[in-house]
Every structure is written in C-alpha cells, then in structure tokens.
C-alpha cells in the first residue's frame, strides 16, 4: 500500500544581498582583464535582473560552501512539529558539489550534525533536484520513512570567477588578440547561473493546521537515447564525444578550461522544448489525466525568459495551453539556481499566501545535460486560515 506524502514545509537560502546586472562582472571578475562582449547580449535575452552569489562582496572570496548553503536551507524547515533529530531520510542534490568525493549529501549531513539517518546524493544538472525529491517521496510513500527532506542547491559563482579562465586566456593570447573573449559556450553561462539552496520537508501526514502540498505523482524522463550531450563540465567535446577530465593532465585541464561549465546553445535552442515539453508530455499524458481547466498554477523552471514563448507554444502543441496568468516563476528576481530552482519557486508560492485548499499545481523542470524532463503534480490540502 502506498502512503500519501505531503510537503509540509519549504525553505530557501539565498546568500548575501542581490547582485544586479551592473554588479555581476565586478563580483565574478573580468577574464584577461577585459569586459565580456557577451554579457549584455545574454542578459538582454535571459531577462534576469538580479541573483545571489556566495562570493563575499568585501573579500571576493566565497563566504560559505555548497554543503553549508544546503544545511542553512534545511535548518529553515525546523519549527513546530519538526526538528532535525526526527529526520529519517536526507536526500541532497547539486550539479556543483564542493568536491568530487565524498558525495554531497553526506557533507550536508556533516554540516547539520543531526543523528544518523539514511542519506543519499542525487547528481546531474537541474533535474537532480527533482530526482532528490522523488527519492525522498518514495521513501515516505513506501513506509521506509515517516519524515524525509529533499534539498537542491547550487554554488555556480565560484566556477564562473575569472581566475578559472585566466590560464586558458593566457595560453591562447595570440588567437585572442583577434577574438578577445573566451569561447561563447563558456562565457554565455557566466551570465546565466547563480547560487541558492532550497529544501522541502516530506511527511506521511499533512500539517495539523495550515496548508500542505500532497504529491500526486512525479514523472521523470530521459531522452539521452536520442540526443547528444548539450551541457557539461569536467569534460571537453571532441568529434561529438565527451572526453572526461581524467584524460587530461593538470596543465591541459587549466589551459582548456576543462572544468568549466559549457553549453551548446544552438543545440539547446533547437531541442529543449521539443524533447522536454512536447515529447515528455505526450508520454506522460498517455498515462496521467491532465486538463488545462484542472491546473491552477503552472510552475516552470527555465533558464531564460527567451524560452517563455517557446514553452507556451510547446504546451499548446500537445493540447495543454496553460494561460500565462496561471504561471508562477521567480527567475527574474532570484536567478537561475539550477537544481535549487524548483524548490525556490515553490518556497515563494507556498509561503507567500496565494494558495488555496483544493488547488492543483503542475511543476516542470527540464535539463539540457542530455535532454531530460520532470513533471510533478501537487494538490493543496488543509485549512488556509
């Protein structure tokens, strides 16, 4: 028998004061001491007005690790009816862990210091927040846990600081005299990504008072059988194949910025809606009943306002044309926080007051790593008073 599972608390942690578009390059630094030619173009298209970084504006150094940021978001879940010593299962996810080993989640557990419990790490890019949530949901639904926490976090800023690209810049100085910028596939993401963490508390019963979100279903689909890698780090693309970081010596890794996050923008633009919206929903709608009239809130994670209209067109193409007045996103004010984004979107909506008992939410998270997609259906339950 499957136990109903409820999201009873949601917390977010966004470090330091917001960074606006004119402050970004000062905080991240200029590669080769020269301003980016791509920055204004990328910001004009993505529509993001402010974001958060763990980089301390006074020192230029990170003020907290990814594990510490995650732990801070999880601590925000504590309150009446839940303390960390009651936690049965902790699942933490990120695409930007502090280290390759050990896993991110055990580092978060170490920061929290709560008693021993089941701990799991999910990896990937934006979608790993949803895989963490699904693991936690299944743990409670199966009866293995009564209380679980899922967390998504990103610390992208430390990967995007100029010092990470200076070795490549210096090794290509002659070429860069003619084209004075690092490759667009790397520079593009310096103006797209930001830092943050979000966490949800899952329990086998709803809140005694106030609202909860019942998880009705969560479907995750990969299209890697049909699509090549599009977004990657710790590797380089050679003849259409990813060559991992361990195939390079330390000097080569630095000169080619192998550890930098990269994205094939053309491949992204041409395929993200087709696969993560249209192909995914065709499969999901064959087994789930989804009607526009039944969806009160649509919570999409997307990396740029550029994708807003294509996303709407993709929904219409599969006969799920959810009106934009029912969409809820905070990309422009909170930035693109990858695996944490859906948690940060949910936190603002859940704690902000507009939800009412009986309303239904459809959440959407795509990932361009090798084109994967998640859709989650939630129902608001409880007393809004």
C-alpha positions in Angstrom: 0.0 0.0 0.0 1.3 3.4 -1.0 1.2 6.0 1.8 0.1 9.5 0.8 3.0 12.0 1.1 2.8 15.7 1.9 5.2 18.6 1.6 4.6 20.4 4.9 7.4 23.0 5.0 9.6 24.7 2.3 12.7 26.7 3.0 15.2 28.6 0.8 18.6 30.2 1.4 19.9 32.9 -1.0 23.3 34.2 0.1 24.2 37.9 0.5 22.3 40.8 -1.0 21.0 40.5 -4.5 23.6 41.3 -7.3 22.2 43.4 -10.2 23.3 43.2 -13.8 25.8 46.0 -13.5 27.5 44.5 -10.5 27.9 41.0 -11.9 31.3 41.3 -13.7 32.9 43.2 -10.7 31.8 40.3 -8.5 32.9 37.5 -10.9 35.9 39.3 -12.4 37.0 40.1 -15.9 38.7 37.3 -17.9 42.1 38.6 -19.1 41.2 42.0 -17.5 38.8 42.7 -20.3 35.0 43.1 -20.1 32.9 40.4 -21.7 31.4 41.1 -25.1 28.6 38.5 -24.5 27.4 39.8 -21.1 24.9 42.5 -22.2 23.5 40.3 -25.1 23.0 37.3 -22.8 21.4 39.4 -20.0 19.1 41.2 -22.5 17.8 37.8 -23.7 17.5 36.0 -20.4 15.6 38.8 -18.6 17.3 38.1 -15.2 17.6 41.4 -13.2 19.2 40.1 -10.0 20.7 37.0 -8.5 22.7 35.9 -5.5 26.3 34.7 -5.1 28.2 33.2 -2.1 31.1 35.4 -3.1 31.5 38.0 -0.3 31.5 41.5 -1.9 34.0 42.7 0.7 36.7 40.0 0.2 35.9 38.5 -3.3 36.1 35.0 -1.7 33.2 32.5 -1.0 31.7 33.0 2.4 30.1 29.5 2.5 30.4 26.2 0.8 27.7 24.4 -1.1 27.2 22.0 1.8 26.9 24.9 4.3 24.4 26.7 2.0 22.3 23.5 1.8 22.4 23.0 5.5 21.2 26.5 6.1 18.2 25.9 3.8 17.4 22.7 5.7 17.6 24.3 9.1 14.9 26.7 7.9 12.5 23.7 7.9 12.6 23.4 11.7 9.7 24.5 13.8 6.6 23.3 15.4 6.2 19.6 14.6 9.7 19.1 13.2 13.2 19.1 14.5 16.3 17.7 12.7 16.6 14.8 15.3 13.3 13.5 13.8 14.8 13.1 10.3 14.7 9.6 8.9 15.9 10.3 5.3 18.0 13.1 3.8 18.5 13.5 0.1 20.6 16.3 -1.3 21.4 17.2 -4.9 23.5 19.6 -6.8 25.4 20.0 -10.0 28.2 22.0 -8.3 29.4 20.0 -5.3 32.3 21.2 -3.3 34.3 18.1 -4.1 34.2 15.0 -6.4 34.2 12.7 -3.4 32.6 12.1 -0.9 29.0 12.6 -2.0 27.4 15.9 -1.5 24.6 14.7 0.8 27.0 13.2 3.5 28.8 16.6 3.6 25.4 18.3 4.2 24.7 15.8 6.9 28.0 16.6 8.5 27.2 20.3 8.5 23.8 19.6 10.0 25.1 17.3 12.7 21.7 15.6 13.2 21.7 11.9 14.4 22.4 9.1 11.9 19.8 8.7 9.2 19.6 7.4 5.7 21.5 9.8 3.4 21.6 9.8 -0.4 23.1 12.1 -3.1 21.5 12.6 -6.5 23.6 14.1 -9.3 23.0 15.7 -12.6 22.2 19.3 -13.5 18.8 21.0 -13.0 16.9 17.7 -12.8 18.8 16.3 -9.8 16.6 18.4 -7.5 13.6 16.5 -8.8 15.4 13.1 -8.5 16.2 14.0 -4.9 12.5 14.9 -4.3 11.4 11.6 -5.9 13.8 9.6 -3.7 12.5 11.3 -0.6 8.9 10.9 -1.7 9.3 7.2 -2.4 11.0 6.7 0.9 7.9 8.1 2.8 5.4 6.5 0.4 6.9 3.1 0.9 6.8 3.4 4.6 10.5 3.3 4.9 10.5 6.8 6.4 8.0 8.9 8.2 9.9 12.1 7.7 12.3 13.0 4.8 14.0 16.1 3.5 14.9 16.8 -0.1 17.3 19.6 -0.9 18.6 21.2 -4.1 21.5 23.6 -4.2 23.9 25.3 -6.5 27.1 27.3 -6.0 27.9 28.2 -9.6 29.6 31.5 -8.9 32.9 30.0 -7.8 33.1 28.1 -11.0 32.5 31.3 -13.0 35.1 33.5 -11.4 37.5 35.0 -13.9 40.5 33.3 -12.3 39.2 29.9 -13.5 39.6 31.0 -17.1 42.9 33.0 -17.0 45.1 30.0 -17.8 43.1 29.4 -21.0 43.2 33.1 -21.8 47.0 33.3 -21.4 47.6 30.1 -23.4 45.6 31.5 -26.3 46.9 35.0 -26.2 47.7 35.2 -29.9 44.3 33.9 -31.0 42.6 36.1 -28.5 44.2 39.2 -29.9 41.8 38.7 -32.9 38.9 37.4 -30.9 39.3 38.8 -27.4 36.9 36.6 -25.4 36.7 33.1 -24.2 34.5 30.7 -26.1 30.9 31.8 -26.1 29.8 28.4 -24.9 31.7 29.1 -21.7 31.2 32.9 -21.3 27.4 32.5 -22.0 26.9 30.6 -18.8 28.8 33.1 -16.6 25.8 35.4 -17.0 23.1 32.7 -16.7 23.8 30.9 -13.4 23.6 31.8 -9.8 23.7 30.5 -6.2 21.0 29.3 -3.9 19.5 26.4 -2.0 16.0 25.2 -1.3 14.6 22.3 0.8 11.3 20.6 1.4 10.0 18.6 4.4 8.0 15.5 3.4 5.9 13.6 5.9 3.2 10.9 5.9 0.6 13.2 7.2 -0.4 16.8 6.4 0.1 19.8 8.7 -2.4 19.9 11.6 -3.1 23.5 10.7 -2.4 25.5 7.6 -1.7 24.2 4.2 0.3 21.2 2.8 1.0 20.0 -0.7 0.1 16.4 -1.5 2.4 14.8 -4.1 0.1 13.1 -6.5 2.8 12.0 -9.0 6.3 12.8 -10.2 7.4 11.6 -13.7 11.0 11.8 -14.9 12.1 11.0 -18.5 15.5 11.0 -20.2 15.9 11.4 -24.0 19.6 10.5 -23.9 18.9 7.6 -26.2 18.1 10.2 -28.9 20.2 13.3 -28.1 23.9 14.0 -27.6 25.3 15.9 -24.6 24.4 19.6 -24.6 25.6 21.0 -21.2 28.6 19.6 -19.4 31.5 20.3 -17.1 34.7 18.3 -16.3 34.9 17.3 -19.9 35.5 18.6 -23.4 33.8 17.8 -26.6 36.0 16.1 -29.3 34.4 14.9 -32.5 31.0 14.8 -31.0 32.1 12.7 -28.0 32.8 13.9 -24.4 36.3 13.4 -23.2 36.4 13.4 -19.4 38.7 15.4 -17.2 40.8 12.4 -16.2 42.1 12.1 -19.7 43.9 15.5 -19.4 46.9 16.3 -17.2 46.6 19.3 -14.8 48.2 21.7 -17.2 45.9 20.8 -20.1 42.8 21.0 -17.9 43.7 24.5 -16.9 44.7 25.7 -20.5 41.4 24.4 -22.0 39.2 25.2 -19.0 38.0 21.6 -19.0 36.4 22.0 -15.6 34.3 25.0 -16.8 30.6 24.6 -17.4 29.8 24.6 -21.1 26.7 24.5 -23.2 25.9 24.1 -26.9 23.5 27.0 -27.2 22.3 26.1 -30.8 21.5 22.5 -29.7 19.7 23.8 -26.7 17.6 26.3 -28.5 16.5 23.9 -31.2 15.6 20.9 -29.0 14.8 21.9 -25.4 11.1 22.4 -25.9 10.7 19.6 -28.4 12.0 17.0 -26.1 11.5 18.2 -22.5 7.9 19.6 -23.2 6.4 18.0 -26.2 7.9 14.5 -26.2 7.8 14.3 -22.4 4.2 15.4 -22.1 3.0 13.1 -24.9 4.2 10.2 -22.9 3.0 11.5 -19.6 -0.4 12.5 -20.8 -0.9 8.9 -22.1 -1.0 7.7 -18.5 -1.9 10.8 -16.5 -5.1 12.8 -16.8 -4.1 16.4 -17.4 -6.5 19.1 -18.4 -5.9 22.8 -18.6 -9.1 23.5 -16.6 -7.7 21.5 -13.7 -4.4 23.2 -13.4 -4.5 26.3 -11.1 -0.7 27.0 -11.1 2.0 26.1 -13.5 5.5 26.3 -12.0 8.1 26.1 -14.8 11.8 26.2 -14.3 13.5 27.7 -17.3 16.9 29.3 -17.7 15.9 32.3 -19.6 12.8 34.5 -20.4 13.8 33.7 -24.0 12.1 30.3 -23.6 8.8 31.6 -22.2 7.1 31.9 -25.6 8.5 28.7 -27.0 7.4 26.9 -23.8 3.9 28.2 -24.2 3.9 27.1 -27.9 5.1 23.6 -26.9 2.3 23.3 -24.3 -0.3 24.3 -26.9 1.2 21.8 -29.4 0.3 18.9 -27.0 -3.1 20.5 -26.2 -2.2 21.7 -22.8 -2.2 25.5 -23.4 -2.0 26.8 -19.8 -2.7 30.5 -19.8 0.4 32.6 -18.7 -1.7 34.3 -15.9 -1.5 30.9 -14.1 2.3 30.6 -14.5 4.5 31.3 -11.4 8.2 31.8 -11.7 10.8 34.0 -10.0 13.6 33.7 -12.5 14.0 37.4 -13.0 14.3 38.2 -9.3 16.0 35.0 -7.9 18.1 34.0 -10.9 18.7 30.6 -12.4 19.7 28.4 -9.5 19.7 25.1 -11.4 18.8 22.1 -9.1 17.5 24.5 -6.4 15.2 26.5 -8.7 12.0 24.4 -8.3 12.4 24.5 -4.5 12.9 28.3 -4.5 9.9 28.7 -6.8 7.8 26.5 -4.6 9.0 28.3 -1.4 7.9 31.7 -2.6 4.5 30.5 -3.7 3.9 28.2 -0.7 5.0 30.8 1.9 3.7 33.8 0.0 0.0 33.3 0.7 -1.9 32.9 -2.6 -2.5 29.1 -2.4 -6.0 27.8 -1.5 -7.1 24.3 -0.5 -8.1 22.2 -3.5 -5.9 24.0 -6.0 -3.6 21.9 -8.2 -0.1 22.6 -9.3 1.9 21.3 -12.2 5.7 21.7 -11.9 8.1 21.4 -14.8 11.9 21.0 -14.7 13.9 20.4 -17.9 17.6 19.6 -18.1 19.7 20.2 -21.2 22.6 17.9 -20.0 21.5 15.3 -22.4 17.8 16.3 -22.5 15.7 15.1 -19.6 12.5 16.3 -18.2 10.4 16.1 -15.0 6.7 17.0 -14.3 5.2 16.9 -10.9 1.6 17.2 -9.9 0.6 18.6 -6.4 -2.7 19.2 -4.7 -3.1 21.8 -2.0 -4.8 20.4 1.1 -5.6 21.8 4.6 -7.0 25.0 6.0 -5.7 28.2 4.6 -6.8 30.1 7.6 
